Amino acid sequence: MLAPIRDHLSPKDPASSALLCSAKDYYFSRLSVDVQPGGPGFGGAGWVMSEDVNVEHLLDVFTTVDGKSGAVWGACVHFIEHLTWHKPRLVMLGPKIEALADDHPSKLECLFRLSELFQMVGNYAERKRLLTYALALSREQEDVRQLARTLRQLSDVHLRMGLVKEGIQQAKGASEIYKWLGDTVDQAQCIIALAWLLHNDGQLDNAEEAISRAIVLLPERGEEFLVCRCHHLLGVIYSSRGTVGEAVHHLEVALEIATPFSWLDILFGIRHSMALLFSDEGRFDDAHAHVEQAKLHATNGKNAPLLAHAMQLQAEVLCRQHRFAEAKSEVLGAVEIFEKLGAINKAESARRLLQRIERDS
């Protein structure tokens, strides 16, 4: 549509508007397509990048006038999932989600999806708050599978917050639950999360052993996304050991897997890791080449948080080369983006780099 629906349609009774209901049915049908990486509908779900305002307006209207409808809240879940992968930004639906009754069948899923958006914009404290809420609901409802899922996601947010001890315990707990349930794929996801935590805790041998266990649990085909993550982490582990050849090998394998699927955020992460590796080796031209590719992935995905991360990384590399004026320009751009997104911790990290650049220049 040429302009947002809200600019044209404001009926007193939205449910009586044939045009509005037709638009709702059209968008809700498109939202139902699977958007998991590697899934058949993932690439085609990019339409949401240009039509997200229309969808959000429809959801705002129909969650108000038809708040008991499972279809409406199901569409809300799918919409947030689409945004997570294709246009990470916050939504105005958060207060409505939290206001749902605790026993509402869609509340837990909505909380999970909403928390992922907060992660994507770098607000880990808010993600942790929502997941802690979801954890309490899972225990209250005695939902073992949701309990495991929440523990795994909490382990991830603790990884990003640097709280590795807490994250390790949660990842182990989630893994044991999935093992008990006989769900090997989700168990592998937990082990991958555990391996990242072990790596960040300096337990490189244990991290490598965990990744080896995860790979054994995964099928030969159908879980390329998780296999890609395993190779990415192996590359990071070998990089931390200083084993450059093996690190590059695994990172290139990860790139080879991710590229045909156009998993932009995963490609970004791999490029980021390769840039760090080459920068540590003093191969600055190679490092900048991978940063530029990372920027391209972020731009193509309209992912402002990742673009800011790439700018901050480029500033780090430029700083190592004593190219302080260029470094300052990059990090100022990163600070501006993080501040606009409300990513307080990330903005503060970028400002510390700025202070270091100004001190050393």
Helices and strands as residue ranges (DSSP letters): G 5-7, G 14-16, H 18-31, G 43-47, H 48-65, H 70-86, H 94-99, H 107-120, H 124-140, H 144-161, H 164-181, H 184-200, H 204-217, H 224-241, H 244-258, G 259-261, H 264-280, H 284-300, H 304-320, H 324-341, H 344-360
